[in-house]
Amino acid sequence: MPISPLHDAETLRQQRNLTNAQKRTSGETKEGVLVNNFIKDCPECENINLNSTMDTLVISKNTSMPEKLYENDRAKKSLMPISAAALGIMGAIAGVTGLIHHSSKINLTMDSLKRVPPTVRNVAINDETFQALYRIVECPNYKTIQAGTGVFALTAMAFMGKTFIDGFKEVWVKKREADIQKNLQEKLINIETQSFAGKIQITRSMLSQKAIELGKYLNSTPERKPASRESFKSLMFGNGSYNREEKKNGALYALAGLATFAGIVALGFLSLKNLTKSKGHLEKFIKDTKNEITNVVKNSKSSTKQRDEQSLENLFKTVEATEEEIRTFMKPLNWKDKEEFIGRVSKEINKSTVDANIYCGGGKTPKPTFYSHVNDYRAFLYNYLLDTDNPQFRALFLGTTGLTAIGYGGKVFGDAIKEVQVKKFNADTEAELQQRLVSTELKNFKSKKDAAIQPLMDEFYKQVRQGKPKEELKVMADNILLEIKNGPPFVYS
């Protein structure tokens, strides 16, 4: 069966960068070539011998259709995936609602020490533009308005500069990409010529070989049985050396897999060993900390109570001591507020969360609080406009703005160079790949050519053994040679 012109490997490579009009014209031209060469008017004749036609076309009388043709591979239509998806989604929703119900239920009996703290609405102003606007609204005076206007102007300048640099980069990269594509196409011309010339040479070589081979059978009938079937099997399924190489590769892969598995096991044992050592170090640290607690309690008379209280609190929190352990350690001390200290430290150790600082997290009432945390070069302009007499503010503004501009410009320039170099190397890699694929494409062409011709050669050998006249064998040989020259797979210019 002939290969479609649109599916030929060489044609696909040629059409990769063609326009739609060029692709359509190329396809129509090739279709015309095929029609002119293979669709011809049959000569008018009254008596047509079907046997001579079969000899002309080298048709075998016992050729069955491939079994794959009758295989039923239709996919089974089923609604099970849709049903499973719908039930899965509804099950997930039901699970979430069940979790909410469970959380609401356990919330009634939750220990207050384990309960998570309520959240507050804390509005963080991290953008300098919004911070400047907030200051204008909160305290509209000459300085805040002047500083805010300066920030707005610098923001607009930075945006326009960024737009220009990005556009310049895209234009420059696009021009370099066009040059790269032009160089690639020039390289592919030579590669495609090699592929085309190789296919032509294969066809000519096969014509020469088969003509000599068929000529021998026309001159004299050999007694031996042709060995073409074995060569055809070798062509289709490979030879022994290839199978040995395949087995060798399989053994190497197996060894690599075993080595990898052994490495994973060894590293796992090493990790467990390291964890065991870490546990020993941790136990030693806890033991040393408890000894330090004992020493602080023994030497409490020679130091102040306030310092001992702070030290003991930190040490108890470090080892996460229980209330019983705290009482045991502090038993020798005669503090009046010892019970209050034990209760407070034990409560802090057992509590699951820690309250945020009131100046950072806000108050406990459900009302919004605002704070500003700006990490922006424009903040230095704002500070400078608020106090233009401060030379350090001016130096910081000029330095940060300059570094930001240089940094962004350098990043864009570096990205452009990298992008062009990547495209260039990709084009070189594509050309190298196409060059390497020439031999593969020629092997593919030769394999398909042999697959198309070998059944005809087998039929010819069969007719030779059956004693067919040489005149009829001559007709078959001529058509085999014509099939080699004009048959599939086709060579396109």
C-alpha positions as CSV (number, residue, x, y, z in Angstrom):
1,M,0.0,0.0,0.0
2,P,1.6,3.4,-1.0
3,I,2.5,5.8,1.7
4,S,0.7,9.1,1.7
5,P,2.8,12.0,0.6
6,L,1.8,13.9,3.7
7,H,3.2,11.1,6.0
8,D,6.6,10.7,4.4
9,A,9.4,11.6,6.9
10,E,11.3,13.7,4.5
11,T,8.1,15.6,3.4
12,L,7.2,16.3,7.0
13,R,10.6,17.8,7.6
14,Q,10.4,19.9,4.4
15,Q,6.9,21.2,5.3
16,R,7.7,22.1,8.9
17,N,8.3,25.8,8.1
18,L,6.2,26.1,4.9
19,T,3.1,28.3,4.7
20,N,-0.4,26.8,4.2
21,A,-0.4,27.8,0.6
22,Q,3.0,26.3,0.0
23,K,1.9,23.0,1.7
24,R,-1.2,22.9,-0.5
25,T,0.7,23.5,-3.7
26,S,3.3,20.9,-2.8
27,G,0.6,18.3,-2.1
28,E,-1.3,19.0,-5.3
29,T,2.0,18.7,-7.3
30,K,2.8,15.3,-5.8
31,E,-0.8,14.1,-6.4
32,G,-0.4,15.0,-10.0
33,V,2.8,13.2,-10.3
34,L,1.3,10.0,-8.8
35,V,-1.8,10.3,-11.1
36,N,0.3,10.7,-14.2
37,N,2.6,7.8,-13.4
38,F,0.1,5.2,-12.0
39,I,-3.3,6.0,-13.4
40,K,-3.2,5.2,-17.1
41,D,-5.8,4.3,-19.7
42,C,-6.0,0.6,-20.4
43,P,-5.4,-0.3,-24.1
44,E,-8.5,-1.4,-25.9
45,C,-8.4,-5.1,-26.6
46,E,-11.2,-7.7,-27.1
47,N,-9.6,-10.7,-25.6
48,I,-7.9,-10.2,-22.1
49,N,-6.2,-13.2,-20.6
50,L,-6.6,-13.0,-16.8
51,N,-3.7,-15.3,-16.3
52,S,-1.4,-13.0,-18.2
53,T,-2.7,-10.1,-16.2
54,M,-1.8,-11.9,-13.0
55,D,1.7,-12.6,-14.4
56,T,2.0,-9.0,-15.3
57,L,1.0,-7.7,-11.9
58,V,2.8,-10.7,-10.2
59,I,-0.4,-11.7,-8.4
60,S,-0.3,-14.9,-6.2
61,K,-3.3,-17.1,-6.2
62,N,-3.0,-17.9,-2.5
63,T,-2.6,-14.7,-0.6
64,S,-4.8,-14.1,2.4
65,M,-5.7,-10.9,4.2
66,P,-3.7,-10.1,7.4
67,E,-5.4,-11.3,10.6
68,K,-5.1,-7.9,12.2
69,L,-7.7,-6.7,9.6
70,Y,-10.4,-8.6,11.3
71,E,-9.6,-7.8,14.9
72,N,-12.4,-6.0,16.7
73,D,-10.8,-3.3,18.8
74,R,-13.8,-1.0,19.3
75,A,-13.8,0.5,22.7
76,K,-16.6,-0.4,25.0
77,K,-18.9,2.4,25.8
78,S,-19.7,2.6,29.5
79,L,-21.2,5.2,31.9
80,M,-19.2,3.8,34.8
81,P,-16.5,6.6,34.7
82,I,-19.1,9.3,34.7
83,S,-21.0,7.7,37.5
84,A,-17.8,7.1,39.5
85,A,-16.8,10.7,39.0
86,A,-20.2,12.1,40.1
87,L,-20.4,9.8,43.2
88,G,-16.8,10.6,44.1
89,I,-17.4,14.3,44.0
90,M,-20.6,14.0,46.1
91,G,-18.8,11.7,48.5
92,A,-16.0,14.2,49.0
93,I,-18.6,17.0,49.7
94,A,-20.3,14.7,52.2
95,G,-17.0,14.0,53.8
96,V,-16.2,17.7,54.2
97,T,-19.6,18.4,55.7
98,G,-19.1,15.5,58.1
99,L,-15.8,16.9,59.1
100,I,-17.5,20.3,59.8
101,H,-20.1,18.5,61.9
102,H,-17.5,16.7,63.8
103,S,-15.5,19.9,64.4
104,S,-18.5,21.7,65.7
105,K,-19.3,18.8,68.0
106,I,-15.8,18.5,69.6
107,N,-15.6,22.3,69.9
108,L,-18.1,22.2,72.8
109,T,-15.8,20.0,74.9
110,M,-12.4,21.2,73.8
111,D,-9.8,22.0,76.4
112,S,-9.1,25.7,76.5
113,L,-5.4,25.0,76.6
114,K,-5.6,23.1,73.3
115,R,-8.0,25.5,71.6
116,V,-6.5,27.5,68.7
117,P,-6.7,31.3,69.3
118,P,-9.1,33.5,67.4
119,T,-7.8,35.4,64.3
120,V,-7.9,39.1,63.9
121,R,-8.3,41.1,60.7
122,N,-4.8,42.4,60.2
123,V,-4.4,44.5,57.0
124,A,-0.8,44.6,55.8
125,I,0.2,47.3,53.4
126,N,3.2,45.9,51.6
127,D,3.1,48.0,48.4
128,E,4.7,51.4,48.5
129,T,2.1,52.9,46.2
130,F,-0.8,51.8,48.5
131,Q,1.2,52.9,51.5
132,A,1.7,56.4,50.1
133,L,-2.0,56.5,49.2
134,Y,-2.9,55.4,52.7
135,R,-0.8,58.1,54.2
136,I,-2.5,60.8,52.0
137,V,-5.9,59.6,53.2
138,E,-4.9,59.2,56.8
139,C,-2.9,62.4,57.1
140,P,-3.4,64.8,54.1
141,N,-0.7,67.4,54.4
142,Y,1.9,69.0,52.1
143,K,4.7,66.4,52.8
144,T,2.5,63.3,52.5
145,I,0.9,64.6,49.3
146,Q,4.3,65.6,47.8
147,A,5.9,62.2,48.7
148,G,2.8,60.3,47.4
149,T,2.9,62.2,44.1
150,G,6.6,61.5,43.7
151,V,6.0,57.8,44.3
152,F,3.2,57.7,41.8
153,A,5.4,59.5,39.2
154,L,8.3,57.1,39.8
155,T,5.9,54.1,39.5
156,A,4.7,55.4,36.1
157,M,8.3,56.0,34.9
158,A,9.3,52.5,36.0
159,F,6.4,51.0,34.2
160,M,7.1,52.7,30.9
161,G,10.8,51.9,31.2
162,K,10.0,48.3,31.9
163,T,7.6,48.2,28.9
164,F,10.3,49.7,26.6
165,I,13.0,47.3,27.8
166,D,10.7,44.2,27.4
167,G,9.6,45.3,23.9
168,F,13.2,45.9,22.8
169,K,14.1,42.5,24.1
170,E,11.3,40.7,22.2
171,V,12.2,42.5,18.9
172,W,15.9,41.7,19.3
173,V,15.2,38.1,20.2
174,K,12.8,37.7,17.2
175,K,15.4,39.0,14.7
176,R,18.0,36.7,16.1
177,E,15.5,33.8,15.9
178,A,14.9,34.6,12.2
179,D,18.6,34.4,11.5
180,I,18.9,31.1,13.4
181,Q,16.0,29.7,11.4
182,K,17.5,30.8,8.1
183,N,20.8,29.1,9.0
184,L,18.9,26.0,10.1
185,Q,17.1,25.8,6.8
186,E,20.3,26.1,4.8
187,K,21.8,23.2,6.8
188,L,18.7,21.1,6.2
189,I,19.0,21.6,2.5
190,N,22.2,19.5,2.5
191,I,20.7,17.0,4.9
192,E,17.6,16.5,2.8
193,T,19.7,16.2,-0.3
194,Q,21.7,13.4,1.3
195,S,18.4,11.6,2.2
196,F,17.0,12.0,-1.3
197,A,20.2,10.9,-3.0
198,G,20.4,7.9,-0.7
199,K,16.9,6.8,-1.5
200,I,17.6,7.1,-5.2
201,Q,20.9,5.2,-4.8
202,I,19.0,2.4,-2.8
203,T,16.5,2.1,-5.7
204,R,19.2,1.9,-8.3
205,S,21.2,-0.6,-6.3
206,M,18.1,-2.8,-5.8
207,L,17.4,-2.6,-9.5
208,S,20.9,-3.7,-10.3
209,Q,20.9,-6.6,-7.8
210,K,17.4,-7.9,-8.7
211,A,18.1,-7.6,-12.4
212,I,21.2,-9.8,-12.1
213,E,19.4,-12.3,-9.9
214,L,16.3,-12.5,-12.1
215,G,18.4,-12.8,-15.2
216,K,20.1,-15.9,-13.8
217,Y,16.7,-17.6,-13.4
218,L,15.7,-16.7,-16.9
219,N,18.9,-18.1,-18.4
220,S,18.8,-21.3,-16.5
221,T,16.5,-22.9,-14.0
222,P,18.4,-23.7,-10.7
223,E,17.7,-26.8,-8.7
224,R,18.3,-25.2,-5.3
225,K,15.5,-23.6,-3.3
226,P,15.8,-19.9,-3.0
227,A,16.7,-18.6,0.4
228,S,14.8,-15.3,0.1
229,R,12.3,-16.1,2.8
230,E,15.1,-16.3,5.4
231,S,16.6,-13.1,4.3
232,F,13.2,-11.5,4.5
233,K,12.7,-12.7,8.1
234,S,16.2,-11.5,9.0
235,L,15.2,-8.1,7.5
236,M,11.9,-7.9,9.4
237,F,12.9,-9.4,12.8
238,G,16.6,-8.8,13.1
239,N,19.6,-11.1,13.3
240,G,21.3,-13.0,16.1
241,S,23.8,-10.2,16.8
242,Y,21.0,-7.8,17.4
243,N,19.3,-10.2,19.8
244,R,22.5,-10.8,21.6
245,E,23.0,-7.0,22.0
246,E,19.4,-6.7,23.2
247,K,20.0,-9.4,25.9
248,K,23.3,-7.7,26.9
249,N,21.4,-4.4,27.4
250,G,18.7,-6.2,29.4
251,A,21.4,-7.7,31.7
252,L,22.9,-4.3,32.2
253,Y,19.5,-2.8,33.0
254,A,18.9,-5.5,35.5
255,L,22.3,-5.0,37.2
256,A,21.6,-1.2,37.3
257,G,18.3,-1.9,38.9
258,L,19.8,-4.2,41.5
259,A,22.5,-1.7,42.3
260,T,20.0,1.1,42.7
261,F,17.9,-1.0,45.0
262,A,20.9,-2.0,47.1
263,G,21.9,1.7,47.3
264,I,18.4,2.7,48.5
265,V,18.5,0.0,51.2
266,A,22.0,1.0,52.3
267,L,21.1,4.7,52.4
268,G,17.9,3.8,54.4
269,F,20.0,1.9,57.0
270,L,22.4,4.9,57.1
271,S,19.4,7.3,57.7
272,L,18.1,5.1,60.5
273,K,21.6,4.9,62.0
274,N,21.9,8.7,61.9
275,L,18.4,9.1,63.5
276,T,19.5,6.7,66.3
277,K,22.6,8.8,66.9
278,S,20.5,12.0,66.9
279,K,18.2,10.4,69.5
280,G,21.2,9.6,71.7
281,H,22.5,13.2,71.4
282,L,19.0,14.5,72.2
283,E,18.8,12.3,75.3
284,K,22.2,13.5,76.4
285,F,21.1,17.1,75.9
286,I,18.0,16.6,78.0
287,K,20.0,14.9,80.7
288,D,22.5,17.8,80.8
289,T,19.7,20.3,80.9
290,K,18.1,18.5,83.9
291,N,21.5,18.5,85.7
292,E,21.7,22.2,85.1
293,I,18.2,22.7,86.6
294,T,19.4,20.8,89.7
295,N,22.5,23.0,89.9
296,V,20.3,26.2,89.7
297,V,18.1,24.9,92.5
298,K,21.1,24.0,94.7
299,N,22.8,27.4,94.2
300,S,19.6,29.4,94.6
301,K,20.7,30.9,97.9
302,S,23.7,32.5,96.3
303,S,21.7,34.3,93.5
304,T,18.7,36.4,93.1
305,K,15.2,34.9,92.9
306,Q,14.4,36.8,89.7
307,R,17.3,35.5,87.8
308,D,16.7,31.9,89.1
309,E,13.1,32.1,88.1
310,Q,13.9,33.2,84.6
311,S,16.6,30.5,84.2
312,L,14.3,27.8,85.5
313,E,11.4,28.8,83.3
314,N,13.6,28.7,80.2
315,L,15.2,25.3,81.2
316,F,11.8,23.8,81.9
317,K,10.5,24.9,78.5
318,T,13.6,23.5,76.8
319,V,13.0,20.0,78.1
320,E,9.2,20.3,78.1
321,A,9.0,19.1,81.6
322,T,5.7,17.8,83.1
323,E,4.0,19.4,86.1
324,E,5.2,16.5,88.3
325,E,8.8,16.9,87.2
326,I,8.7,20.7,87.8
327,R,7.4,20.0,91.4
328,T,10.1,17.4,92.0
329,F,12.9,19.8,90.9
330,M,11.5,22.8,92.8
331,K,10.8,20.9,96.0
332,P,13.9,22.2,97.8
333,L,12.9,25.9,97.1
334,N,10.8,27.8,99.6
335,W,9.3,30.5,97.3
336,K,6.0,32.0,98.4
337,D,4.7,32.0,94.8
338,K,6.1,28.6,93.9
339,E,2.7,27.1,93.1
340,E,1.8,30.1,90.9
341,F,5.1,29.7,89.1
342,I,4.6,25.9,88.6
343,G,1.1,26.5,87.3
344,R,2.1,29.2,84.9
345,V,5.1,27.4,83.4
346,S,3.1,24.1,83.1
347,K,0.3,25.9,81.4
348,E,2.7,27.5,78.8
349,I,4.4,24.2,78.1
350,N,1.0,22.3,77.6
351,K,-0.5,25.1,75.5
352,S,-0.6,24.2,71.7
353,T,-0.4,27.8,70.4
354,V,1.3,31.1,71.3
355,D,-0.4,34.5,71.2
356,A,1.1,37.0,68.8
357,N,2.5,40.2,70.1
358,I,-0.2,42.8,70.4
359,Y,1.8,45.4,68.4
360,C,2.2,42.9,65.6
361,G,-1.0,40.9,65.6
362,G,-3.5,43.5,66.7
363,G,-6.0,43.5,69.5
364,K,-8.4,40.7,70.5
365,T,-11.5,42.5,69.3
366,P,-12.8,41.7,65.8
367,K,-11.8,45.0,64.3
368,P,-9.3,45.7,61.6
369,T,-5.8,46.9,62.3
370,F,-3.3,48.4,59.8
371,Y,0.4,48.1,59.6
372,S,3.0,48.7,56.9
373,H,5.8,46.4,55.9
374,V,7.3,47.7,52.7
375,N,10.2,46.0,50.8
376,D,10.3,48.4,47.8
377,Y,12.9,50.7,46.3
378,R,10.2,53.4,46.1
379,A,10.0,53.6,49.9
380,F,13.4,55.4,49.9
381,L,12.0,58.0,47.5
382,Y,9.0,58.5,49.9
383,N,11.4,58.9,52.9
384,Y,13.5,61.4,51.0
385,L,10.6,63.5,49.9
386,L,9.4,63.6,53.5
387,D,12.8,65.0,54.6
388,T,14.7,66.4,51.7
389,D,17.3,67.9,54.0
390,N,18.6,64.4,55.0
391,P,21.6,63.6,52.6
392,Q,21.5,59.9,53.7
393,F,17.9,59.6,52.5
394,R,18.9,61.1,49.1
395,A,21.9,58.7,48.8
396,L,19.7,55.7,49.7
397,F,17.1,56.7,47.2
398,L,19.6,57.2,44.3
399,G,21.5,54.0,45.2
400,T,18.5,51.7,45.5
401,T,16.8,53.2,42.4
402,G,20.0,52.9,40.4
403,L,20.6,49.3,41.5
404,T,17.1,48.3,40.8
405,A,17.2,49.8,37.3
406,I,20.6,48.2,36.6
407,G,19.5,44.9,38.0
408,Y,16.3,44.7,36.0
409,G,18.1,45.8,32.8
410,G,20.8,43.3,33.4
411,K,18.3,40.5,34.1
412,V,16.4,41.3,30.9
413,F,19.6,41.5,28.9
414,G,20.8,38.2,30.4
415,D,17.5,36.5,29.7
416,A,17.6,37.7,26.1
417,I,21.1,36.4,25.6
418,K,20.1,33.1,27.2
419,E,17.0,32.8,25.1
420,V,18.9,33.4,21.8
421,Q,21.7,31.0,22.8
422,V,19.1,28.4,23.7
423,K,17.3,28.8,20.3
424,K,20.7,28.6,18.6
425,F,21.7,25.5,20.4
426,N,18.3,24.0,19.8
427,A,18.6,24.7,16.1
428,D,22.1,23.1,16.0
429,T,20.7,20.1,17.9
430,E,17.8,19.9,15.4
431,A,20.3,19.9,12.5
432,E,22.5,17.3,14.1
433,L,19.4,15.1,14.8
434,Q,18.2,15.4,11.2
435,Q,21.8,14.5,10.1
436,R,21.8,11.5,12.3
437,L,18.3,10.5,11.1
438,V,19.4,10.3,7.5
439,S,20.8,6.8,8.0
440,T,17.7,5.8,10.0
441,E,15.5,7.1,7.2
442,L,17.5,5.3,4.6
443,K,17.3,2.0,6.6
444,N,13.5,2.6,6.9
445,F,13.2,3.2,3.2
446,K,15.3,0.1,2.4
447,S,13.3,-2.0,4.8
448,K,9.9,-1.0,3.4
449,K,11.2,-1.4,-0.2
450,D,12.3,-5.0,0.6
451,A,9.0,-5.6,2.4
452,A,7.1,-4.6,-0.8
453,I,9.4,-6.5,-3.3
454,Q,10.1,-9.7,-1.4
455,P,6.6,-11.2,-1.7
456,L,6.9,-10.6,-5.5
457,M,10.3,-12.3,-5.5
458,D,8.8,-15.3,-3.6
459,E,6.0,-15.6,-6.1
460,F,8.6,-15.5,-8.9
461,Y,10.6,-18.3,-7.3
462,K,7.4,-20.3,-6.8
463,Q,6.6,-20.0,-10.5
464,V,10.2,-21.0,-11.4
465,R,9.9,-24.2,-9.3
466,Q,6.5,-25.0,-11.0
467,G,8.2,-24.9,-14.4
468,K,6.6,-21.7,-15.8
469,P,7.8,-20.8,-19.3
470,K,10.6,-18.3,-19.5
471,E,8.6,-15.9,-21.6
472,E,6.0,-15.6,-18.8
473,L,8.8,-15.4,-16.3
474,K,10.3,-12.5,-18.3
475,V,7.0,-10.6,-17.9
476,M,7.0,-11.1,-14.2
477,A,10.7,-10.1,-13.9
478,D,10.0,-6.9,-15.9
479,N,7.1,-5.9,-13.6
480,I,9.2,-6.7,-10.5
481,L,11.8,-4.3,-11.7
482,L,9.2,-1.7,-12.5
483,E,7.8,-2.1,-9.0
484,I,11.2,-1.5,-7.6
485,K,11.6,1.7,-9.6
486,N,8.1,3.1,-9.2
487,G,6.5,1.3,-6.3
488,P,6.2,2.2,-2.6
489,P,7.7,3.8,-0.6
490,F,8.1,6.6,-3.1
491,V,10.9,9.1,-3.5
492,Y,9.9,12.7,-3.7
493,S,11.9,15.6,-5.0
